[in-house]
């Protein structure tokens, strides 16, 4: 975090809170867990041996002029032993025969790019310098992912306080390292884009709470309560004062590198040519580069709604192809352009159906998409999700407890689409969650299915939770992927006969599920909570 920003924000917050010497601290409340997650991948062996200790605390303070003053924090320490126990597959020594070997077979006789260098900061310092702070984790960074220069072991650390206003409304201020959540979608995000995401932890499959990258932010929420029109409403502002961080796609050599991006970025032109990434643009901290947004949300009858606006930087890389044969052949720069988002959400509870319908929409301007033959293009984007949640009692399944049925359909529309973009003009991803509860909710089986229509790829994840007692819980799961087997001709000059997509960028057409089609796993997680 920029020290100037931290100082300014701390000063503003401290003055606003008006702490006095009469403040009284209550006892600190602690909770947390220790956990082992062991995953085994078909044909590969151990793919995760993650050991986590997490502690959460909250300390209430009593002051003369503010209410509900509290200091809150979440600390996490992780060691993933897969780099020590299966170093042939996942480590600085892991090798691939060709780029993309871990998700498809292909005649690579005309392949332009060499396989990616695993953990370039351990193996190729020159390439590490080329990546310039992006996707350049060392093996130790992956082994201990919470301990880095950004102090990621501090998952959250913020102070929060309420101020009762003369109007009867409440002003809440929060400052610190935190997650600010917009939207309610699972797996894929539409409005929930304030925090970047660490996809190297387990691709798209971990809970967003565990893979959002917390940021230093100042938030203000004016809780207006009911009025003559609405049953409840509030207006909030968020100012992300942290130095910009993109989402982590996973470095080459890690078990989970979404879209194989890490190995693509760590590759070079065949025959000892230059590295495929020519430069990564870094953005120094400044007020000009900070990110901010506003949200108004309310309740009207059986409907809750929000209107959202956000100015931020694109968290997935914008890949700028520099040229064709004869000039900068096969080289790319990485940028993270500024984006403006306007969107909103509506949740409607239908008493007749005893179900909730959800709609989220986000329209963005300023995003950039790569092109095979002409560098890149800025284009407006429309993303949306329609969701349906219902509790269903099915006596035939042997329990009087209700089952949860949750379905979602994500849509993405590229307004200024070009045929050589490695994205379809329109695409949809459908998800289904079916979850049951037995033995007074101690035994909970569920199945999650996700299907990417453009990639023709499906993930099926059945699992079962068993709460042994108040402290111990065990989860057993499978994660099986099918499809995503499309292959494309190699050419960074757009050499496909019909003018369609070509490798290496066309790989993204297989999507995060399709590119993981060789990552079928059995997963066992044991957790002790305190």
C-alpha positions as MATLAB code, in Angstrom:
seq = 'XXXXXXXXXXXXXXXXXXXXXXXXXXXXXXXXXXXXXXXXXXXXXXXXXXXXXXXXXXXXXXXXXXXXXXXXXXXXXXXXXXXXXXXXXXXXXXXXXXXXXXXXXXXXXXXXXXXXXXXXXXXXXXXXXXXXXXXXXXXXXXXXXXXXXXXXXXXXXXXXXXXXXXXXXXXXXXXXXXXXXXXXXXXXXXXXXXXXXXXXXXXXXXXXXXXXXXXXXXXXXXXXXXXXXXXXXXXXXXXXXXXXXXXXXXXXXXXXXXXXXXXXXXXXXXXXXXXXXXXXXXXXXXXXXXXXXXXXXXXXXXXXXXXXXXXXXXXXXXXXXXXXXXXXXXXXXXXXXXXXXXXXXXXXXXXXXXXXXXXXXXXXXXXXXXXXXXXXXXXXXXXXXXXXXXXXXXXXXXXXXXXXXXXXXXXXXXXXXXXXXXXXXXXXXXXXXXXXXXXXXXXXXXXXXXXXXXXXXXXXXXXXXXXXXXXXXXXXXXXXXXXXXXXXXXXXXXXXXXXXXXXXXXXXXXXXXXXXXXXXXXXXXXXXXX';
ca = [
       0.000    0.000    0.000;
       1.215    3.535   -0.706;
       2.357    5.104    2.558;
       1.027    8.542    1.649;
      -2.418    7.115    0.946;
      -2.374    5.118    4.147;
      -1.420    8.136    6.190;
      -4.032   10.379    4.650;
      -6.783    7.834    5.030;
      -5.812    6.953    8.588;
      -5.831   10.620    9.499;
      -9.218   11.207    7.933;
     -10.653    8.151    9.598;
      -9.211    8.930   13.015;
     -10.497   12.488   12.935;
     -13.909   11.335   11.772;
     -14.184    8.774   14.497;
     -13.235   11.302   17.123;
     -11.648    8.774   19.435;
     -11.213   10.124   22.915;
      -9.229    9.080   25.899;
     -12.436    7.811   27.448;
     -12.599    4.950   24.955;
     -13.015    1.569   26.659;
     -12.008   -1.698   25.043;
     -14.006   -4.870   25.546;
     -12.522   -8.338   25.389;
     -11.318   -9.517   22.007;
     -13.401  -12.286   20.425;
     -11.459  -14.938   18.514;
     -12.502  -17.682   16.110;
     -10.810  -19.618   13.347;
      -9.776  -22.979   12.009;
      -6.926  -25.197   10.903;
      -7.428  -27.224    7.744;
      -5.754  -29.719    5.469;
      -6.880  -29.971    1.828;
      -5.449  -32.946   -0.075;
      -6.325  -33.257   -3.756;
      -5.288  -36.043   -6.122;
      -5.443  -35.511   -9.896;
      -6.118  -38.309  -12.366;
      -2.875  -39.377  -14.075;
      -0.806  -36.812  -12.182;
      -0.991  -37.659   -8.494;
      -0.991  -35.153   -5.703;
      -2.162  -31.733   -6.916;
      -2.699  -29.987   -3.583;
      -1.523  -30.537   -0.034;
      -2.626  -27.216    1.384;
      -2.388  -26.645    5.140;
      -4.126  -23.533    6.410;
      -4.422  -21.828    9.782;
      -6.827  -18.904    9.932;
      -7.708  -16.691   12.898;
     -10.460  -14.081   12.986;
     -10.826  -11.491   15.710;
     -13.108   -8.616   16.640;
     -12.563   -6.108   19.400;
     -15.311   -3.699   20.429;
     -14.405   -0.176   21.604;
     -16.684    2.183   23.480;
     -16.380    5.890   22.708;
     -18.259    9.017   23.688;
     -19.652    9.933   20.301;
     -19.624    6.822   18.047;
     -21.431    3.481   18.294;
     -20.454   -0.056   17.358;
     -16.783    0.853   17.084;
     -14.806   -2.290   16.373;
     -11.453   -3.442   15.077;
     -11.772   -6.559   12.953;
      -9.203   -8.812   11.390;
      -8.601  -12.092    9.618;
      -5.115  -13.596    9.515;
      -4.223  -16.596    7.332;
      -1.104  -18.731    7.012;
      -0.856  -21.335    4.249;
       1.716  -23.950    3.316;
       1.082  -26.024    0.194;
       3.290  -29.115    0.305;
       2.559  -30.207   -3.267;
       5.791  -28.528   -4.432;
       7.776  -30.764   -2.066;
       5.728  -33.965   -2.414;
       5.091  -33.975   -6.199;
       7.929  -31.859   -7.530;
       8.063  -33.732  -10.853;
       4.686  -32.245  -11.804;
       4.503  -28.960   -9.878;
       7.681  -27.130   -8.996;
      10.538  -25.153  -10.492;
      11.728  -28.445  -12.024;
       8.444  -29.284  -13.783;
       8.782  -29.485  -17.559;
       6.316  -29.671  -20.466;
       6.935  -30.950  -23.989;
       4.890  -28.197  -25.594;
       2.717  -25.253  -24.616;
      -0.713  -26.524  -23.606;
       0.388  -30.112  -22.987;
      -1.492  -30.212  -19.692;
      -4.894  -29.797  -21.379;
      -4.724  -30.966  -24.990;
      -2.803  -33.097  -27.429;
      -1.890  -31.575  -30.768;
       0.465  -31.776  -33.711;
       2.880  -29.074  -32.629;
       5.246  -29.359  -35.588;
       4.299  -25.817  -36.598;
       4.005  -24.460  -33.053;
       5.522  -21.034  -32.729;
       6.023  -20.876  -28.985;
       8.241  -23.000  -26.758;
       6.801  -24.463  -23.544;
       6.480  -22.003  -20.685;
       9.273  -21.744  -18.124;
       8.055  -22.949  -14.706;
       8.644  -20.401  -11.965;
      10.709  -18.030  -14.139;
      12.104  -16.164  -11.120;
      13.791  -19.434  -10.062;
      14.841  -20.527  -13.550;
      15.155  -17.489  -15.817;
      15.802  -14.146  -14.104;
      15.724  -12.331  -17.458;
      12.184  -13.558  -18.129;
      11.278  -12.720  -14.525;
      12.386   -9.149  -15.203;
      10.307   -9.080  -18.399;
       7.169   -9.922  -16.428;
       7.985   -6.963  -14.186;
       6.107   -7.956  -11.065;
       3.193   -9.741  -12.758;
       2.856  -13.562  -12.743;
       6.420  -13.885  -11.555;
       5.991  -15.702   -8.243;
       8.874  -17.855   -7.104;
       8.353  -21.419   -5.930;
       8.475  -20.228   -2.306;
       5.803  -17.634   -3.106;
       3.555  -20.488   -4.266;
       4.538  -22.714   -1.348;
       3.697  -19.962    1.198;
       1.210  -17.798   -0.776;
       0.156  -15.581    2.145;
       3.657  -14.337    2.918;
       4.742  -11.809    0.319;
       5.559   -8.126   -0.083;
       1.838   -7.265   -0.058;
       1.417   -8.884    3.400;
      -1.356  -11.153    2.163;
      -1.344  -13.041    5.463;
      -3.505  -10.091    6.599;
      -6.726  -11.169    4.914;
      -8.656   -8.360    6.593;
      -7.781   -5.645    9.116;
     -10.162   -2.727    9.416;
     -11.837   -0.418   11.881;
     -15.592    0.211   11.630;
     -17.864    2.653   13.455;
     -21.425    4.011   13.331;
     -22.480    7.636   13.831;
     -26.094    8.384   14.759;
     -27.105   11.512   12.818;
     -29.633   14.145   13.874;
     -31.943   12.990   11.054;
     -32.254    9.598   12.705;
     -30.169    7.925   10.014;
     -26.798    6.222   10.562;
     -23.416    6.868    8.979;
     -20.953    3.960    8.981;
     -17.253    4.387    8.192;
     -14.831    1.524    7.668;
     -11.179    1.775    6.858;
      -8.546   -0.863    6.363;
      -7.724   -3.963    4.368;
     -11.037   -5.518    3.468;
     -13.274   -7.210    0.944;
     -16.182   -5.173   -0.413;
     -18.773   -7.455   -1.970;
     -21.219   -6.342   -4.620;
     -23.579   -8.912   -6.130;
     -24.504  -12.424   -5.055;
     -23.313  -14.704   -7.837;
     -21.298  -17.905   -7.367;
     -18.263  -19.051   -9.422;
     -18.412  -16.159  -11.911;
     -18.605  -12.444  -11.134;
     -20.782   -9.714  -12.659;
     -20.898   -6.842  -10.104;
     -18.524   -8.325   -7.534;
     -15.396   -6.863   -9.144;
     -13.981   -4.433   -6.564;
     -11.382   -6.903   -5.257;
      -9.164   -8.834   -7.684;
      -9.146  -12.641   -7.381;
      -6.415  -15.226   -6.777;
      -7.271  -17.971   -9.280;
      -4.029  -19.843   -8.477;
      -5.574  -21.151   -5.247;
      -8.058  -23.443   -7.010;
      -9.131  -21.955  -10.334;
     -12.796  -20.791  -10.146;
     -13.901  -23.412   -7.618;
     -13.002  -21.992   -4.195;
     -15.417  -19.733   -2.369;
     -14.936  -16.122   -3.473;
     -14.479  -15.167    0.193;
     -11.287  -17.235    0.182;
      -9.855  -16.072   -3.159;
     -10.688  -12.363   -3.261;
      -7.485  -10.356   -2.757;
      -8.265   -7.875    0.057;
      -7.460   -4.234   -0.649;
      -6.863   -1.166    1.511;
     -10.130    0.728    1.205;
     -12.172    3.466    2.840;
     -15.931    2.937    2.754;
     -18.794    5.164    3.875;
     -22.383    3.917    4.139;
     -25.369    6.149    4.877;
     -28.128    3.910    6.275;
     -31.321    5.852    5.640;
     -33.783    3.203    6.798;
     -37.479    3.185    5.759;
     -39.268    6.199    4.282;
     -42.578    6.877    2.546;
     -41.531    4.844   -0.515;
     -38.962    2.238    0.487;
     -38.937   -0.244    3.342;
     -35.195    0.301    3.664;
     -32.426    2.014    1.714;
     -28.790    2.991    2.006;
     -26.128    4.734   -0.059;
     -22.471    3.747    0.056;
     -19.161    4.985   -1.332;
     -15.981    2.975   -1.698;
     -12.495    4.355   -2.313;
      -9.838    1.746   -3.089;
      -6.593    3.469   -2.122;
      -4.397    0.409   -2.602;
      -1.831    0.198   -5.374;
      -3.454   -1.558   -8.321;
      -3.164   -5.356   -8.288;
      -4.532   -7.522  -11.104;
      -6.059  -10.947  -10.552;
      -3.522  -13.742  -10.118;
      -3.872  -16.299  -12.937;
      -1.271  -18.708  -11.514;
       2.391  -18.895  -12.448;
       3.653  -21.611  -14.792;
       4.546  -24.594  -12.590;
       1.547  -24.241  -10.269;
      -1.252  -26.883  -10.245;
      -3.931  -24.268  -10.996;
      -3.102  -21.757  -13.723;
      -6.422  -20.581  -15.143;
      -6.582  -20.554  -18.978;
      -2.944  -21.733  -19.006;
      -2.141  -18.016  -18.967;
       0.880  -18.397  -16.693;
       2.677  -20.769  -19.076;
       1.719  -18.660  -22.101;
       3.234  -15.572  -20.479;
       6.385  -17.549  -19.540;
       7.044  -18.853  -23.068;
       9.285  -17.636  -25.880;
       9.542  -17.924  -29.639;
      10.752  -21.375  -30.679;
      14.445  -21.671  -31.530;
      15.696  -19.348  -28.796;
      13.781  -16.288  -29.940;
      12.578  -13.457  -27.689;
      10.134  -13.886  -24.835;
       6.459  -13.727  -25.810;
       5.803  -10.979  -23.234;
       7.736   -7.901  -24.263;
       6.601   -5.702  -21.382;
       4.065   -5.448  -18.550;
       2.864   -1.931  -17.883;
       3.024   -1.065  -14.183;
       0.891    1.655  -12.609;
       2.455    3.647   -9.796;
       0.256    4.716   -6.933;
      -1.348    8.124   -7.331;
      -4.731    9.693   -6.710;
      -5.235    9.498  -10.469;
      -4.785    5.741  -10.364;
      -7.020    5.061   -7.354;
     -10.353    3.283   -7.860;
     -13.743    4.374   -6.534;
     -17.413    3.535   -6.728;
     -20.913    4.171   -5.390;
     -23.939    1.994   -4.717;
     -27.548    2.771   -3.804;
     -29.596   -0.175   -2.613;
     -33.010   -0.567   -1.089;
     -35.999   -2.740   -0.318;
     -39.430   -2.229   -1.868;
     -41.969   -4.845   -0.830;
     -40.669   -8.266   -1.855;
     -37.951   -6.726   -4.033;
     -34.425   -5.687   -3.105;
     -32.432   -3.717   -5.624;
     -29.155   -1.890   -6.170;
     -27.707    0.603   -8.621;
     -23.919    0.457   -8.946;
     -21.189    2.576  -10.517;
     -17.468    1.831  -10.368;
     -14.266    3.216  -11.870;
     -11.510    0.597  -11.737;
      -8.796   -1.116  -13.756;
      -9.373   -4.255  -15.791;
      -8.183   -7.086  -13.545;
      -7.563   -9.625  -16.309;
      -4.680   -8.734  -18.635;
      -5.242   -6.905  -21.907;
      -2.829   -8.538  -24.351;
      -1.589   -6.209  -27.084;
      -0.073   -8.056  -30.058;
       2.814   -5.914  -31.273;
       3.098   -7.013  -34.872;
       3.293   -9.727  -37.548;
       6.046  -11.515  -39.461;
       9.077   -9.331  -39.939;
       8.346   -6.990  -37.105;
       7.791   -7.866  -33.453;
       6.551  -11.291  -34.560;
       4.717  -13.075  -31.719;
       5.400  -10.472  -29.064;
       2.859   -8.982  -26.708;
       2.596   -6.188  -24.159;
       0.294   -6.519  -21.161;
      -1.864   -3.583  -20.059;
      -4.632   -3.132  -17.500;
      -6.838   -0.339  -18.875;
      -9.224    1.864  -16.913;
     -12.844    0.697  -16.960;
     -16.133    2.373  -16.056;
     -18.954    0.113  -14.888;
     -22.659    0.862  -14.576;
     -24.946   -1.850  -13.324;
     -27.538   -2.999  -10.920;
     -29.312   -5.938   -9.364;
     -32.844   -7.018   -8.484;
     -33.836   -9.837   -6.139;
     -37.542  -10.699   -6.088;
     -39.111  -13.087   -3.614;
     -42.158  -14.818   -5.121;
     -44.547  -15.937   -2.409;
     -46.480  -18.067   -4.907;
     -43.350  -19.989   -5.848;
     -41.618  -19.634   -2.448;
     -38.514  -18.816   -4.457;
     -36.144  -15.949   -5.203;
     -35.414  -14.684   -8.696;
     -32.118  -12.792   -9.122;
     -30.900  -10.494  -11.880;
     -27.533   -8.752  -12.087;
     -26.389   -6.597  -14.995;
     -23.077   -4.808  -15.621;
     -22.263   -2.602  -18.598;
     -18.609   -1.603  -18.935;
     -16.709    0.762  -21.174;
     -12.945    0.768  -21.575;
     -12.259   -2.980  -21.528;
      -9.822   -4.327  -24.121;
      -9.813   -7.698  -25.860;
      -6.968   -9.292  -27.772;
      -7.070   -9.952  -31.532;
      -5.081  -12.450  -33.577;
      -4.330  -10.165  -36.502;
      -4.695   -6.585  -35.359;
      -3.327   -6.120  -31.873;
      -6.293   -5.485  -29.617;
      -9.551   -3.558  -29.504;
     -11.363   -1.503  -26.882;
     -14.976   -2.564  -26.688;
     -17.965   -2.062  -24.428;
     -19.166   -5.217  -22.709;
     -22.498   -6.367  -21.306;
     -22.576   -9.089  -18.660;
     -25.599  -10.403  -16.823;
     -26.805  -13.274  -14.694;
     -30.289  -14.607  -14.098;
     -30.603  -16.753  -10.974;
     -33.340  -18.826   -9.343;
     -33.139  -20.114   -5.744;
     -35.723  -22.349   -4.109;
     -35.970  -24.617   -1.087;
     -37.737  -27.892   -1.952;
     -38.925  -30.637    0.380;
     -38.598  -34.063   -1.301;
     -39.751  -36.811    1.123;
     -38.713  -39.493   -1.393;
     -35.063  -38.577   -0.696;
     -35.402  -39.624    2.951;
     -35.433  -36.343    4.833;
     -37.968  -33.767    5.949;
     -35.372  -31.007    5.549;
     -35.635  -28.831    2.479;
     -33.158  -29.181   -0.402;
     -31.630  -26.030   -1.870;
     -31.923  -25.655   -5.631;
     -29.928  -22.770   -7.118;
     -29.473  -22.182  -10.833;
     -27.701  -19.364  -12.673;
     -27.223  -18.375  -16.299;
     -24.325  -16.015  -17.001;
     -24.269  -14.114  -20.267;
     -21.557  -12.024  -21.932;
     -22.042   -9.854  -24.996;
     -19.172   -8.073  -26.809;
     -20.595   -4.962  -28.439;
     -17.741   -4.295  -30.894;
     -16.841   -7.861  -31.717;
     -14.247   -8.830  -34.351;
     -14.006  -12.339  -35.778;
     -10.339  -12.715  -34.844;
     -11.047  -12.117  -31.138;
     -10.468  -15.220  -29.006;
     -13.926  -14.699  -27.502;
     -17.365  -15.399  -28.949;
     -19.590  -12.359  -29.519;
     -22.124  -13.989  -27.182;
     -21.511  -16.727  -24.682;
     -23.346  -18.264  -21.756;
     -22.342  -20.356  -18.759;
     -25.031  -22.211  -16.811;
     -24.599  -23.454  -13.241;
     -26.725  -25.672  -11.011;
     -26.403  -26.338   -7.278;
     -28.489  -28.999   -5.540;
     -27.799  -29.365   -1.820;
     -29.465  -31.553    0.806;
     -29.387  -31.789    4.597;
     -29.610  -34.917    6.790;
     -29.001  -35.813   10.466;
     -30.060  -32.404   11.787;
     -27.959  -30.733    9.072;
     -24.754  -32.552   10.096;
     -24.627  -34.513    6.812;
     -24.911  -32.428    3.642;
     -24.485  -33.854    0.131;
     -24.467  -31.534   -2.864;
     -23.717  -31.467   -6.563;
     -22.551  -28.484   -8.620;
     -22.650  -28.536  -12.431;
     -21.301  -25.775  -14.676;
     -21.460  -25.759  -18.495;
     -19.689  -23.328  -20.823;
     -21.693  -23.267  -24.079;
     -19.018  -21.761  -26.361;
     -16.282  -24.029  -25.041;
     -18.624  -27.054  -25.008;
     -17.077  -27.854  -21.643;
     -18.712  -29.081  -18.427;
     -17.583  -29.405  -14.819;
     -19.378  -31.794  -12.455;
     -18.554  -31.590   -8.745;
     -20.404  -33.910   -6.333;
     -19.387  -33.617   -2.679;
     -20.485  -34.447    0.830;
     -19.929  -32.537    4.110;
     -20.022  -34.349    7.445;
     -19.966  -32.331   10.657;
     -18.394  -34.822   13.073;
     -18.957  -32.581   16.095;
     -18.911  -28.886   16.920;
     -15.214  -28.689   16.000;
     -14.428  -31.250   13.300;
     -15.758  -31.323    9.714;
     -14.750  -33.479    6.771;
     -15.530  -32.908    3.096;
     -15.041  -35.428    0.294;
     -15.532  -34.377   -3.329;
     -14.880  -35.156   -6.970;
     -14.287  -32.463   -9.612;
     -14.675  -33.850  -13.120;
     -14.383  -31.881  -16.373;
     -15.444  -32.812  -19.886;
     -15.006  -31.060  -23.248;
     -12.868  -28.061  -24.042;
     -10.950  -30.061  -26.616;
     -10.972  -27.588  -29.483;
      -7.581  -27.074  -31.103;
      -6.527  -24.398  -33.555;
      -3.736  -23.810  -36.085;
      -0.654  -22.021  -34.874;
      -0.122  -18.516  -36.152;
       0.269  -15.193  -34.423;
      -0.172  -13.634  -37.876;
      -3.733  -14.829  -38.398;
      -2.815  -17.584  -40.814;
      -6.003  -19.625  -40.528;
      -7.393  -20.343  -43.986;
     -10.882  -19.107  -43.144;
      -9.605  -16.150  -41.189;
     -10.696  -17.620  -37.857;
      -8.927  -17.778  -34.538;
      -5.417  -19.139  -34.247;
      -3.077  -20.243  -31.491;
      -1.761  -19.060  -29.144;
      -4.658  -16.688  -28.326;
      -7.400  -19.078  -29.488;
      -6.750  -21.209  -26.410;
      -8.979  -18.828  -24.483;
     -12.005  -20.061  -26.483;
     -11.868  -23.221  -24.349;
     -12.611  -21.157  -21.238;
     -11.547  -21.823  -17.651;
     -13.416  -25.145  -17.536;
     -12.242  -26.442  -20.918;
      -8.569  -25.601  -20.350;
      -8.789  -27.584  -17.097;
     -10.122  -30.700  -18.858;
      -7.193  -32.825  -17.628;
      -7.721  -31.762  -14.005;
     -10.183  -34.417  -12.809;
      -9.622  -34.687   -9.077;
     -10.609  -36.398   -5.856;
     -10.562  -33.900   -2.997;
     -10.503  -34.497    0.749;
     -10.617  -31.634    3.262;
     -10.457  -31.930    7.050;
     -11.111  -28.850    9.194;
     -10.942  -28.168   12.938;
     -12.788  -25.002   13.944;
     -12.400  -23.148   17.212;
];
